[in-house]
Amino acid sequence: MEDPGRALTVTRVQATAFQARAGGKKSNALNHLVKLTATTGDGRQVTGVGEGQLRTAATGDRSEASWEFLEECLRRLHGRGISAADPATAADAVRRQMSEFHTLAEEHRTEGKIDLAVPYRGTLLGLEVALLDLTARALEIPLAELLGTRRSSIAAHPTGVPAQESTKALRGRLQEQDTAFPVTHLSGLGTVQENLDLLTTAAETNRSDEVGAAGQALWINLQGALDTKDASAFVKAVARLSKAGTLPREIFIEQPVAIRDRYYLPLLQRTADKAAGILPRSGSDIHIVSDQGAWNVRTAGRRARLVARLGRFGGLRPPRAAHIKPAQAGGLVASIEMSERVHKSSPQARIYLGAFGAATDVTAATLRHLGMAMPHVDALVDATLASEPTLEAPTEPGLGVNVPYSDLVGDALNTFSIPEPTVATHEGKSPNVYPEVTYLQPLGSNGTKGHLLEREALMLGLSTVRYNKGAFVASDGTREPLSFKWSRSPLSSAVSLALCTHKEATRLRLRRAGVPVPKGNTFAEGDFDGAREFVRRIGYPVVVKPAMGVRGIGVVADIRDDEALEQAFHQLSASTLGNSDFIVEQHVPGRDYRIVVIGDEVIGAILREPGSVTGDGESTVAELMIAKNVARRGNPHLWGRPIKYDETARFLLDRAGMSLHSVPEKDQKVLLSGSCSLSQGGDSIDVLDEMHPSIKEACVRAVKAVPGLAFCGVDFLLEDHTKPLEEQHSGICELNAHAAIGNCEYPLYGEGREVARTLINECVSRYDLATTQRQDSLALRMLVRGRVTNVGYRAWLQRHAQQFGLTGWVRNVHERMVEIVAEGDAEPVTALAALAVLGPRAAVPTDVTTTHIEPPRLEGFESVSEAPKEITHVR
C-alpha cells in the first residue's frame, strides 16, 4: 500500500525565460527555468527545479512556440497528483507524465505550430528535470538514484579555452587547464588556418617546461563553423601535422560541420582514418566527435540515414566519439538511452556528456547526477564541474541546488506562474504595456531616445538621412535640413547644452533666477577633506554626486552621518565618474521628479521612485523582481533597464534582514535601489495633470535662466507635487538638456505624453518647414549606403520587416547600396528605417536616406533582384 505521506500534489508551477550568461557575460542563448512546488500527503512542501536550453534547430525549439508549449504543459501539471511511494514508482510516474508531454509536442508538430522534427527537446528537458528533482526531494534521495545510479565517480573535463587576442594570454589559459586534465579542450575559430594555428599553439604549450605534458591529447570544438569541403581539408591537415609530430597522436574534432551537414560526419571519419594511414578496423588517433543527432534516426536527417545505410556496405562507420547533450537528446532518460545506443553500435567509441554553453548551476548539477547513471560515459565536459578532475556521486536530496535567482532577476524575458504573482501597482494602476515595444526593442535600450524624433518627422511628411543610431537630419526638400542627435535638436544652442552639463554653473544661474536650489559646493577630484569641512558647516543630511554626472552614476543621497559620508566617497571613487570633480549639497527632503519643458510650456512630468517590489505574501523577493522586470519589458523606454540585483540591492536586502529567497508580507514594500534613476531600475509615474501651477512656473523660469535653452528635463525634489512651492521644502538639483524623450513618453504607470511630437512641431514652427498632415500609415523608400552587400543584410532586413508585419521589398542596387521599400503602420515602418542603419554584425551601413513614395500595394515582404513595381515619389 502506498505511503500517503509520499503522494505529491503539484500546488504551484512557475517558469522563467531568460537570457543565459556564459562566463558571466550575457549571451543570446535562451533558457527556461522551471520550478514546481508540491505538497506531500503529510503536509510537507517540496520544490523541484529544472533548466531547459533552447537552441533552435539543435533542440527543436522556437522561442515563442516553445514558451506557449511550456505554458500548456504547466497548466496540465498544476493540481496533478504524482505517486512517489518509492524510487521506482516515482521514476515511473515521471516517465508517464513526460510521455504525455512528448505526445503533446508531437501534436504541436502535426498541427503546424512548430516546423522542426522532434520538437521542444530543450523545453522538455527543463520539465523532466524539475519533475525528477521534485520527486527525489520528496523521497529525500539524490536525483541520480531515480535514474539508477551505476557508478560512484566520474571524470570531469573543462569546456574549450576560448581563442584570446594574444598568444601570451592563450598560453596562460592553456597552462591553467593542462596541469589538471588529460585532454586540452579548445574552442575553435572561423577558418581552417586559424584552427590549425590554435591547435599548434596548444601543442607547443603542452610541450613547454611550464606544462610538461608533451603528447597530451587535444580536443577542438569547431561548433559547425566549416562547410564540408573545408572540414575535409582541415581533417587532412591535422593528420599531416600529427604524423609530423607537430600535433599529438590523439586529437578530437567536435562538430566540424553545421547541423544540416551532420550526414557528412561518417565520411569525415573515414577521411581521418585514411589520412592518418591507419586501417579502419585498428582504430584511429583522430576522433570525429558528433552530437547525438548522428546517432538518432529521428533527428539525423534524410541524407544522414542514407549515408548510414550505405555505410553498412561501404565500410563507413559512425564517428569515433559522441558528445551527448541532454537538451539535444530530449531529456535525461533520452540521454541514457542514447549512450546505450552509441555503445552498442560502436563499443570502442568515446562518449562524453555535456551541455550547451550559457547555463546556470542547475544544468551543472543535472549533468553530475545524470553522469552517475551512465556507465559508458568517459567524462563530463562542463566548466563549472571541472573545478575537480574527478567527481564523486552526490548525496544531497534531489539536485542539491536551489533556484539560481541571482542569474535570473536581471535577465528575465518572460514569466509564467499558477497562481499568478502580484505585479506591483501604483495607487491601483497596473504597469502600462505599449504595443510598439516589439518594433523598438531591436533598436537597443536607448532606441526610443534616437528614434522617436525621426518617427514624428516622417509622420509629418519630412524626409530624413540617418547616420547612426542617434544622429539624423530632417528636411522638407526646400529649406536647410535640421540636425538631431539623440534628444538634442536645433531648438537649443550648443552653449546652453554645455552650461547644463556643469552642475555648479547651473546652480548659480538658477539661484539668480529665484528658483529653489539646495545649498552646495563643487570640489576637485579627491578633495574629500574640503568636502568634510563643508558638511560640518551646512550639516546633515547631504548629497554627494559627480559634477558632470549622468544616469545617477556615483550619486548618493540622504547621507546622515560621518560613516555614511565616507561610504559615499568610496562609492563615488569606485564609480566610472570617480576621477572627476564632485558636488556636495544639502539633501532636500522629498521625492524625485523629472519635469520636461519645451519652450514656455511644461509638457511632461513624472515621479521617479527607487526600484522596489511589493509583497503578495506568497512570492519570494526574486519572483517579485522577475515579474516586475518582465512588466518593464513591455515598456519601450524601460525594457532594457531592469531592477538589478547588484551590490546596492544586496546591501538593502541585508539591512532589511532579507534575501532573494525571502517572502515579503502582503503589501510590504521592499527597497532594491538607492537611486531614483530609471537606468538603475527606478519606477516612472506620470503626474502632469496633478502638478501645482507654481511648480510648472518655476520649471519654465529655470529653463529660461539658461540662454538658448528650449528643451530641458528639470530634476526637481518636492515633498508634494500637488501643493504650492511656498508650502513645502523643494529644490531643483539639475537641468538635463539631453533628457531622454522616452521617460515621459512611456511612463511605467499613468498617461504617456507626446514629448517627441511636441518637440518636432516646435521645430517645424520655428524653422517654417513645409509638412503634411500627420499620417498613421506610411510608404517609405530607403537607400542604405556602406558595406551592405554580401554580408547577409537583405536576409536580416527581410526578417525584421516580416516580423514587423510590413509589405515591400529589399534589393541590392550596387555593391555599396541597398534599396528598401516598406509600407505599413507608421510605428513599425519608421522603426525599420531607424533599424536599417544598424544592419547585421558583418555590415557597416554609413547612412540611410528615407523618402516618401506612393504606396506600392504589395503582399508580403520579399528580397528581390529587380524592383517589382515602379516607384512614384510623393515629393
N, C-alpha and C positions, 0 to 999 in steps of 0.2 A: 504494500500500500504506500502511495506517495506521501512523503512528509509534507503536510500543508504549509509548514514554515518555509519550504523550498520553492513553492509556487510563486511565480512573479506576475505582477500586473503592471504593464507599462503605463505610467501616470503622466509622464511629460516627455515630449520629443522636441529636439532642438537641432538646428543646423545653421552653420555659418559658412558662406562662401567668402574666400579671402585670397588676396594676392600673397602667395607664399614667398618667403625670403630664402635666399641661398647665400651662405657666408655672411649673414647679417644684412645683406642688401636686398631691397625689394626687386622681385623679378616679374616677368609677365606670366608666370605659371599660376594657374587657378587650382586651388584645393578646396575641399569641403571638410569641415569638422562636424561630426555627428555626435550628439550627446543624448543618451537615453537615461531616463530616471524611472525606476520601478519600485514598487512596494512589495515586500515579501508577505507571506501569509501570517507571520508572527509580528508584522508591523515595522520591520526594518526597512530603511530606504537605501537603495544601492544605485550607483550610476555606472554607465559604461561609455567609453569614448572611442571613436574611430576616425581615421583620416583617409579621405579619398583624394587621389591625384588624377586630375583631368588633363589629358594630353592629346586632345583631338583624335586624329586618326590612330594614334598609337594605343589608345584605350577605348576608342569608340564613343567619345564624348563630344558634345557641343554644349557650350556654356549654358545657354538659355534652356535648351531641350533637356539637358541633364538636371538642371535645377528644378524644372517642372516635374520631372520623373522622381527626383528625390522627395519633393513635397508630397507627391501622391503616395509614395512608399511610407512616408512618416505618418500620413493621415491614416493609412491602413493599420499601421503599427500601434498607434495610440489607442490605449484601452485593451490591447491584446493580452492574453494570458500566455505565459511561457513556462513549460514544465521544466523544473531544474532539480529533480529528486537526487540525481547523481550525475557524474560527468558524461556518461554515455547517453542518458536521457536528455540532458541539456544540449549536447552536441547534435543529437538527432532533431531536437526542436528547432535549433538554429538552422540546420540544413533544410528542414521543411519550410521555414519562413523564407529563406533565401531562394528556394525553388520557386516560391510564389512570385518573388521579385524578378527572378530571371524570366519567368513566363510573361510577366507584365512588360519587361524590357523587349521581349520578342514581339509582343502585341504592338508596342510603340513602333517597332521597325516595320512590321507588315502594314500598319496604318499610315506609314509615311511621315510619322512625327520626327524620325531621325533617319538619315540615309547611310548609316555605317553598319557594316556587318558586326554581329555580336556586340550590340551597343551597350553603353553605360558601364563598362567594366571598371573604370576608375571610380565611378559613383557607387557601384555595388560593393567595392572594397570597403569604403567607409561604413556602410551599413552593416556588413558582415562583421567587421572588427568590433564595432560598437556592441553588437548583439553578443559576440563571444566574450568581450570584456565584461559586459553586464552579468551574464550568467556565471562566469568564472568568479567574479567578486561575490555573487550571492552564495556560491559554493565555498568561497574562501580558499580557492586554489589558483595557481598560476594559469594563465590562458593556455600555455603550452600543453598542460595536461588535458584540456578539452580536445586539442588536436591530436594528442597521443605522443607524449614525449618519447623519443627514441635515441637520444644521446644526452650526455651530461655537459658537453662543452663544444665550442665551435670556434674556428679561426675567424679573425676579422681583418679586413684589408681597408685602407683608406680609399676614398674616391680619387680621381685623377688630379694631379698637380696642374693647375691652370697655367697656360703659357704666360710668362711675365715679359715686361717690356725690355728688361736687360738680362743678359746671360748670367750675370752675377746673382741677381735675385732668384732666377730659376734654379741655379745650382744650390743656393741656400735652402730653398724649399725641398729639393730632392734629397739633400743631406738629412734633413729632419725626418723624411719618410723612410729612407733606406736603412737607417740604423735599427729599425724595429720590425720591418716586414720583409717577407721573402720575395715579394714581387713589387716592382716600381710601377705605380699607376700614373698615367698621364692623360690629360685631356687634349685631344687633337686640335689642329688649326685648320686653315682653309685649303691649302694647296698640297700637292704631292711633295714638293720640295720642302715646304715648311714643316710638314710632318716628319720627313726623313731627318731634317736638321734637329728637330725636337728629340727624336729617338737617339741620334748620335750624341747630343749633349748629355742626355740621361745616362747613356752607356759610359761616356768619359767620366762623368761624375761618380758613377759606381766604381770605376777602376781607380779613382783617386785615393791617395793615402788617407784623406779625411773620412772616407766612407769604407774603403776596403771591402767592397762587395763585387769584385770583378766577376762577370758571368751571371750576375743576378738577372732573372727574367724581367722583361719589360711588357707592360700592358698599355696599349693606347686605345682610347675610346674616340673614334672619329665622328660619332654622332650623326652618321649618314651624310657626311659632307661631300663625298666623292660620287661621281657617276660611275657606271660600270667599267668604262674604259680606263679612267684614272685609277679606280680601285685595283684593277688588274695590274696596271703599271706599278702601283705602289707596292703590291704584294711581291712582284718580281724584284723590285729594287731592294726591298727588305731582305729577301732571300740572298741576294748577291752580297749585301753588306754583312749578313750573318756568316756566310761562308768565308768571307774575307777576314772575319774576326773583328770588324768594326762594331758590330752589334752582337749581343749574346746569342746562344743557340736557341733559346726558348723565347718566343715572342707571341703575345696575344694581340690580335687586331679585332676590336669590338665594333660591330655595326659600321663597317666601312661605307655602306651604301644606304640610301634612303629606304623607308618602309616599302615604298612601291616597287623597289628593286630587290626585295629580300629573296626572291626566287633565285637570284644570282649567287647567293652565299655558298651553296654546294659547289658551284662552278669555280668560285674563288678558292675554296679549299683544295680542289684538285689542282688549280694553278699553283697554289702554295706548295703542294706536295711535289709537283714536277720541278718547280723552280729550285726547291731545296735539294733535289736529287735523291729523294727518299721514296721507296715504293709505298703505295697506299697501305698495304697490309702491315707494314712495320711501324706506322705512326710517324708524325711529323713534328718538327720543332716549332713550326708556325701554326698557331691555332686561330682559325677564324671563329670569332665569338658571335653567336646570334642572340637575338632576343627570343622570347617564347614563340613569336609568330612563325619562325621557320619550322617549329615542331608541332604546330597546331593547324590541323587541316581546315578549320573553320575560318581562321584569320590569315592563313598564309597567302591566299590569293590563287587565282586560276593558274598563272604561269608557274608558281612555286609547286603546286600539286602536279603539274605536268612534268616539271623537272624531276620531282621525286619519283614518279612512275618510271620515267626514262632511266633514272639512276639505277634502278634495280637491274637493268640490263646493260648499262654502260659503265659500270664501275664507279658511279657517283655515290658519295656518302654524305650524310649531314655534316654540318660544321663540327669541329672537334671540341667545341666548348659552348655552353649555354649560360646566358645571364638572365635569370628569371626575375621579373619584376611583378609583384602581386597586382599592381594596378593594371598591368598589361594582360596578365593571365586571367584576371576577373575575380580575384579574391585569394584567401589563404588556402582553402580546400583545393581550389583550382591549381594553385602553385604546387601543392604537394603532388597532385595528380600529374602535373607537367613534369616534375622531377622524376617521377617513376617512369613516365613515358620516355624521357630522354635517356635514362639509364638502361631501360630495356632495349631501346633502339641502338644505343651505342654505349656499351658498358665502360669503355675507356674514356668517354667524354668527361671533360671537366665541367662541373656545374657550380655556378655562383649565384648567390641570392642578393638582390639589392633593390633600390628604389630609384625613381626619377629624382633628379636634383630638385631642391627647393621643397622642404618639408619641415615639420616640427618634430619634437621628441616623441610624439605619438607614433609616427612612422618608424622611427628608430627602434622603439620598444616592440612594435609589431614584428619587425624583422628578427629581433632577438628571439622572441617566443616561437616564431614560425621556423627559424633555423633549427631549433631543438626537435622539431617534428619531421625533419628532412635528412635522413641518414646519408644520402648520396651527395649532399652539398659540400663542396670543398671549403668554401669560406663565404662570410657575409662581406659585402662591399658597401661601406657606409662611413661617412666622415665622422659622425657622432660616435658610433660604436667603436671605431678603430682607435680610441684612446688607449685600448689594451689589445695586444695581438691575439689573445685567447679570451673568450667569454664563457663564463660558467652559466649553467641553467638558472634562470631567475627563480626566486622563491616567493616574491610578493604576490598577493592575490590579484587576479586579472592581469592587466598590462603593467601595473605598478607605477603608472604616471597619471597625473591629473590633467584637466583641460589646460593647455598652454595659453592662458588668456593673454599674457603679455605679447604673444605673437599675433594675436587676432584683433585687439581692440582698435588699433590704428589702421589696419589693412583690410577691414571687413567691407565687402561689397554688397552682401545681401544676408538676410537672416530670416529664419522661419521658426516658429515655436507654437506648440499647443500645450497649455494655454499660451495666448499671446502675451509678451511682456508689455508693460505700460511705457509708452514713449512720453517723455516729459512734455507737458503743455505749459503755456504761459497765459495765466488768467483765463483758462478754458479754451484757448486757441491751440489747435494742433499745428505741427510744423507744416509749412507750405510745401507743395510739390509742384514743380514747374515743368511742363511737358518738354520745353525746349532744351532741357538739360542733356537729352540724348544727342543733340546736334553740337552742343557746346563742349562736352567732355573731351572729344578728340583734340580740342584746341589747347588743352592743358589747364592747370589750376588757375592761371591768370588769363584764361581765354576771354572771359567777359570784359576784362579791362582793355584788351586790344581789339575786340571785335564789335562791341555794341555801337560805337560811333559810326563805324563803316556801315553797319546794318541800317541805321537810320538814314545815312546819306544815300544809300542805294534805294531805300524805300521812297525817297523823295525824288528819284529820277536822276540823281547825280552819278557820274562815272567816277571810278577810283583806280588808283595804282597803288598796290601794296608791295612794300619792300621787305618786310619781315613780319614776325608775329605781332609787333607793336606799332609799326610805323606805316602810314599810308597818306596819300593826298586825295582830295576830292575836288571835282571840277564840274562846272555846268557847260563846259566847252567854249566859253567866250571870255570869262573873267579869269584872273590869276587863280590857280589852284590853291586850296587851303591845305596846310600841312597839319597832321595829327600824329602824336606818339603817345601810346597808352591813353591816359586821360588828359594829356596836355593838348591844348588847342590854340589857335591864333587869338583867342579872347584874352589870354593872359600873357604879359611880356616876360622875356627871359629874366629880366632883373627882378621882377616880382617873385618868380619861381625860386631864384637863388636866395632871396631875402627870407622866404618862408622856410627854407631848409635849415637856416640857422636859428635855433630856438631862442637864444638870448637876444638877438636883434629883433626877433618877432615880439618878444615880451615887452621890450622897451617901447616899440611903436604902439602896442595895444594899450599900455599904461597911459601914454599920451592921448590916446583916443577916448579914454574914460571908460573902458570896459573892464570888467573884473579879471584880474590876473593874480596868481599866487606870488608871494614874495619869494625871490630865489636869486641864485648867482651861478655863474659859469666858472669852472675850474679846469686848469690844464691837466692833461693826462697824468695820472699818478699822484696828483696833489691832494691826497686824502687827509693830510694834516690840516690844510687850509679848509677843506670841507668840514672836518670835525669841529674846527673853531667856529665856522659859520653856523653849524647846527646848534652849538652851545648858545649862540646869540639869539637865534629865532625860536629855538625849542622844538620839541617833537609834537606831532608826527611830521615826517618829511617824506619826500620822494627823491629817488636817485635815478637818473636816466642819461643816456648819451646826448651830447649837444646836437648831433646831427643824425639822430636815430630814425629807424623805420621799423614798422611791423611789431612794435613793442619789444624789440630785442634789447636786453640789458636793463629794462625798466623794472624797478622795484618800488611799490607804493606802500603807504601806511606803515612806515618804519617808526617804531615807538620807543626804542631804547638803543643803547650803545652796541649791544650784541647784534641786534638786527641790522644796525648800520654797517657793522663790519662784514656781516654776511652779504649785504647788498653790494659793498665794494668788491668783495670776492666774486660775486655773480657777474658784476659789470666787467671786471677784468677778464673773466673766463669767456665772455661772450665775443661774438665776431666783431663788435664795435669797442672792444676793451682798450684799443690803442688810440682812442680819440679823446677830445675834451668831454667833460661831463657836467651835468647840472644838478644842483641840489636846491629844492624848493619846498615850500610849505605844502603839506598834504591837505587838500581841500576835502572835507567830509562830503560824501555824496556819491552819485552814480555817474557812469561814464556815457557820454552821448557823442555821436557824430552827426553834425548838422551841416547839410550841403547848401551852399549859397551859389546861385548863378545870377550875375548882375545885381539887381536890387531886391532879389526875392529868395526866400528860403523855400526850396522845392523838395527837400527830403530830410528826415530826422529819424535816427534810430537810437535806441537804448542798447548799449553793449554790456553784457554781463559775462563774468568769467565762466569758463566751461564747467559744467556740473551735470549731475543726474539726480533724479528724484526717485526714491524707493517706492516699490509697489508691495513690499512685504514678502515677495517670493523670489525675485530675481537677484542675482549677485550684482555687485558693482560692475564687474566686467560685462555681464549680459546687458545691463542697462546702458553701458557705454557703447556696446556694439549696436544696440537698437537705435540709439541716438545718432551714431555716426552713419548708419545706413540711411536714416531720415535726412541727414545732411547731404547725402549723396544725391538726393532729389533736388538739390538747390544748385543752380549754375555757378553761384559765387562761392559756395561753401563745400562743394563735393570733394575738393582736394585739400580741405583744411579741417581734418578730423580733430576731435578731442584726443590728445596724446597721453600715452602712459609713459611719462618721462620723469626726470628727477624731481620736478616740482610736484607732479601728481603723486609720486611715491611719498614725498615728504608730507603732503597734505593728508593723505590717507593714513599714514603712520601717526600723525598728530591727532587724528580723529579716532585712533585705535582700530583702524580698519585695513583691509587689503582688497585685492581684486575679487577674492572669493567670499567676502563678507556680503550678507544680505541686509540691506538697509530697511528700516521700518517703513511702513506706508507713509508717503508724503514727506519723508526725511530727505532733505537736500544734502547732497554730498559734493563738496567743492573739489575740483580737479585741476584748476589752473589759478595762478596768482595774478593773471593778466586778463584784461577785458578784450585784448586783441583778438579779432576773428581768426587771424592766422594761427593763433595759439589755442584754437578750439572754442572761442567765445561765442555767445549767442547774440543774434541781432533781432530787435523787436521794433517795429515801426511805431512811432509816437507823434507823427507830424500833426495830426488833427487835434491832439490833446495839448500841444505845446502852447504855453502862455505867450502872448504877443510881445511882451517885454524881452523875452529870451530871443525871439526871432529878430527883433530890432537890434539887440546887442550884437548878434552874429553878423548882420549886414554892416553895422558900424565897424566891426573888427576887420572885415574883408576890405572895406574902403580905406582902412588905415594903411594898407599896403598899396602904393600907387601901381596901377597897371594890372591889378589882380581882379579877375572877373569870375573865376570858378575856383571854389575852395571848399574843403571839408573842415569845419570848425570843431575841434575836440573840446567839449565843454563838460566840466564837472558840476553837477547840480544835485541838490537834495531832493527836489521835486519839480519835474518839468511842467507841471500844471500850475505852479504858483509864480507870482511876480518875482523878479530878481531881488528886489529890495527886501523881500521877506525871507531870504534864505542865504546861506553861505554858498558861494559859487566861484568859479574861476575857469577862464579859458587857458588850457595848457598847451595848445598847439594849433597852428594853421597849416593844414595839409593841402598844398596847391596841386599835389599829384594824387588826390584822393581817388581811390578805386570807385568806379561808377557802379559796380555791381552790388555794393553793400546796401544801398538804399533801393536799388532796382529790384533786388532779390533778398528781402529780409527773411529770416527763418520763421518769424511769426508776424502776422499783420499784413497790411496792404503794401504792395510794391509800388514804387514811384517812378515815373518816366524821366529819369535823370538824363539818359542819353538823348532821348527825343527833344527835351528842353534845350540841351546844350547845342545840338545841331541846329535847331530852329533859331537859336540866338546867333549862331554863326551865319546862317543864311540871311537873317535880317540885317546884321551889322555889315556884311560884305555884299549885300544886294545880289545874291545868287538867284538864277532862274531855276525854279523847281517845278515838279508836277505835284498833283495831289498824292498823298501818301498811299502807297499800294500794298495790299496784303499778299499779293502773289506777283512773282517776277519771272521774266525770262532774261537770262544773262549770257553773254559771251565772255569767256575769259581766255586771255592769251598768256601762257606761262612760259617765261624765258629762263634759261640756265641749263644745268645738266639734268635734263628731264627725259631723255630718250635712252633706251637700252638699260634702264635701271629699275624697271617694274613700276614706273609712275602711272601708266594708264590703268593697269590692273588694280593698283592701290586706289586711284581716284574713282574708278568704276565701282569698287566695293563700297566705298563710303557713300557715293551718290545713291546706290541701290538701298543701302541701309537707311538713308535719309528719305527714301520714297520719292526721288526726283526722276524726271524723264530728261532724255537728251543724249549726248554722245561725248566721247573724248577721242582725239586723234592726234597723231604726230603731224606737224606742219613741215618741219625740217629737223635736223639733228639738234637744234638748240631751242626748239619751240614746240609746245603742245597747245592745242585748241580744245576748250571745253565749252559746250553749250548745255545749259541746265535750266530747267523750268520747274516751278513748284511754288509752294508756300514761301513767303518771304524769309521766315526764320531759318529753315534748313538750307535754302538756296544761297543765302548770304553767308551762312556758316561754311558752306562748301567753298565759297570764294575766299574766305579767310584761311581755310584749311589748305587750299591749293598752294600757298607759299611755303608750307612745311614739307610736304612730299614724304615718300618712304625714306628709309635710312640711307640708301645709296644715292638719293637725288640731292641736288643743290639748286633749288629754284632761286633766281635772283630778283624777280618781280612778277607780279600778276596784274594785268590790265583788265578791268571789268567794265563792260559797257552793256547798254540795254538793247534788246532786239525784240522784234515781233515774235510772239510765241510760236514755235515750230509745230506744236501739237503732235508730239510723238508718243509712242508707247514704250515703256521700259527705258533703260539707260545702257547704251552699248559702247563698246570700244570698236572703232571703225577705222578703215584706211582712207576713205573718202567721205566727205560730208554728205549725208543722205538727203539734205534739203538745202536750198539756198537761203542764206541769212539776210534778213532785212533789218537794218539798224533803225532804232527809233529816232535817234538824233546823233 
